[in-house]
Amino acid sequence: MDSITTGPAHKAPADSRVTLAHIMSEHDTNLYGTIHGGVIMKLIDDAAAAAAGRHADGPAVTVSVDRMSFLAPVHAGDLLSAHASVEYAGRTSMDVGVRVTAERWNASGPTVEVVTAHLTFVAIDEDRSPRPVPELRPVTPEDHQRYLRAVRRRSLRTEQRTAAG
Ligand SMILES: CC(C)(COP(=O)(O)OP(=O)(O)OC[C@H]1O[C@@H](n2cnc3c(N)ncnc32)[C@H](O)[C@@H]1OP(=O)(O)O)[C@@H](O)C(=O)NCCC(=O)NCCS
């Protein structure tokens, strides 16, 4: 397991923001000729894990996916970029937002937003037990908006988990 370092007591979203980019291959297509959703989900999980790991100064595991919206199809040859940032940090968990954009290989048109997703990660120690993470301090107006939306998602999630028993 990766080593755990002791970092600062608080961080800004910009301190852990990550972009992962990948060119989609024809091997990743489904029966309809577009890119399989699972391939994009892997890229999203990887980018979110990298942002969570940066914020937590060590390993963090996916514990839930709140929402994943596929907004437009992705094709072989498209350059996908997954932009992940930590939007809220609890005691040991982190809410990470991911926005995926596509640059079409055969068109000079604008970059298109193709997926948005929100995931929760938990920082773990050597025994795979939850461990505390730095506080998240929003800085920009956008950071503050994302923070407030993450707080709402978190309370909704807690209600749903309680209702589900
Ligand atoms: C992540 C894991 C260690 C958490 O253990 P746990 O006993 O549920 O931990 P706790 O109940 O103490 O909760 C720890 C934190 O996770 C949050 N959490 C737990 N389950 C959650 C869920 N389903 N959704 C969102 N948050 C959750 C809690 O709210 C708490 O957050 P906080 O400390 O910020 O308040 C454990 O669930 C696990 O190992 N899961 C498997 C992870 C995995 O293998 N992922 C796939 C590969 S990366």
The ligand as a MOL file (V3000), in Angstrom:
LIG
                    3D

  0  0  0     0  0            999 V3000
M  V30 BEGIN CTAB
M  V30 COUNTS 48 50 0 0 0
M  V30 BEGIN ATOM
M  V30 1 C -14.3920 2.4860 3.1830 0
M  V30 2 C -14.5230 1.6180 4.4400 0
M  V30 3 C -13.1500 1.3450 5.0220 0
M  V30 4 C -15.3520 2.4450 5.4300 0
M  V30 5 O -15.5690 1.6460 6.5440 0
M  V30 6 P -16.8210 1.9160 7.4970 0
M  V30 7 O -16.7480 0.9560 8.6270 0
M  V30 8 O -18.0680 2.0180 6.6890 0
M  V30 9 O -16.4560 3.3380 8.0460 0
M  V30 10 P -17.3200 4.3160 8.9330 0
M  V30 11 O -18.7170 3.8330 9.1750 0
M  V30 12 O -16.4580 4.6610 10.1090 0
M  V30 13 O -17.4610 5.5920 7.9900 0
M  V30 14 C -16.3030 6.2850 7.5750 0
M  V30 15 C -16.7240 7.4380 6.6930 0
M  V30 16 O -17.2610 6.9090 5.4830 0
M  V30 17 C -18.5610 7.4370 5.2600 0
M  V30 18 N -19.3210 6.3840 4.6220 0
M  V30 19 C -19.4290 5.0850 5.0210 0
M  V30 20 N -20.2170 4.4130 4.1500 0
M  V30 21 C -20.6100 5.2980 3.2070 0
M  V30 22 C -21.4440 5.2250 2.0470 0
M  V30 23 N -22.0440 4.1030 1.6680 0
M  V30 24 N -21.6120 6.3450 1.3080 0
M  V30 25 C -21.0220 7.4980 1.6470 0
M  V30 26 N -20.2200 7.6450 2.7450 0
M  V30 27 C -20.0330 6.5600 3.5070 0
M  V30 28 C -19.0830 7.8070 6.6510 0
M  V30 29 O -20.0970 8.7920 6.5560 0
M  V30 30 C -17.8180 8.3220 7.2920 0
M  V30 31 O -17.5650 9.6510 6.8440 0
M  V30 32 P -16.9270 10.7870 7.8280 0
M  V30 33 O -15.8120 10.1580 8.6130 0
M  V30 34 O -16.4080 11.8330 6.8860 0
M  V30 35 O -18.0380 11.2760 8.6850 0
M  V30 36 C -15.2550 0.2750 4.1220 0
M  V30 37 O -16.6250 0.5550 3.8490 0
M  V30 38 C -14.6300 -0.4300 2.9300 0
M  V30 39 O -13.5310 -0.9580 3.0240 0
M  V30 40 N -15.3460 -0.4490 1.8020 0
M  V30 41 C -14.8160 -1.0720 0.5730 0
M  V30 42 C -14.0650 -0.0150 -0.2430 0
M  V30 43 C -13.6100 -0.5900 -1.5490 0
M  V30 44 O -13.0860 -1.6950 -1.5970 0
M  V30 45 N -13.8370 0.1790 -2.6530 0
M  V30 46 C -13.6060 -0.2890 -3.9870 0
M  V30 47 C -12.1860 -0.2930 -4.4110 0
M  V30 48 S -11.3240 1.2210 -4.1990 0
M  V30 END ATOM
M  V30 BEGIN BOND
M  V30 1 1 1 2
M  V30 2 1 2 3
M  V30 3 1 2 4
M  V30 4 1 2 36
M  V30 5 1 4 5
M  V30 6 1 5 6
M  V30 7 2 6 7
M  V30 8 1 6 8
M  V30 9 1 6 9
M  V30 10 1 9 10
M  V30 11 2 10 11
M  V30 12 1 10 12
M  V30 13 1 10 13
M  V30 14 1 13 14
M  V30 15 1 14 15
M  V30 16 1 15 16
M  V30 17 1 15 30
M  V30 18 1 16 17
M  V30 19 1 17 18
M  V30 20 1 17 28
M  V30 21 1 18 19
M  V30 22 1 18 27
M  V30 23 2 19 20
M  V30 24 1 20 21
M  V30 25 1 21 22
M  V30 26 2 21 27
M  V30 27 1 22 23
M  V30 28 2 22 24
M  V30 29 1 24 25
M  V30 30 2 25 26
M  V30 31 1 26 27
M  V30 32 1 28 29
M  V30 33 1 28 30
M  V30 34 1 30 31
M  V30 35 1 31 32
M  V30 36 2 32 33
M  V30 37 1 32 34
M  V30 38 1 32 35
M  V30 39 1 36 37
M  V30 40 1 36 38
M  V30 41 2 38 39
M  V30 42 1 38 40
M  V30 43 1 40 41
M  V30 44 1 41 42
M  V30 45 1 42 43
M  V30 46 2 43 44
M  V30 47 1 43 45
M  V30 48 1 45 46
M  V30 49 1 46 47
M  V30 50 1 47 48
M  V30 END BOND
M  V30 END CTAB
M  END
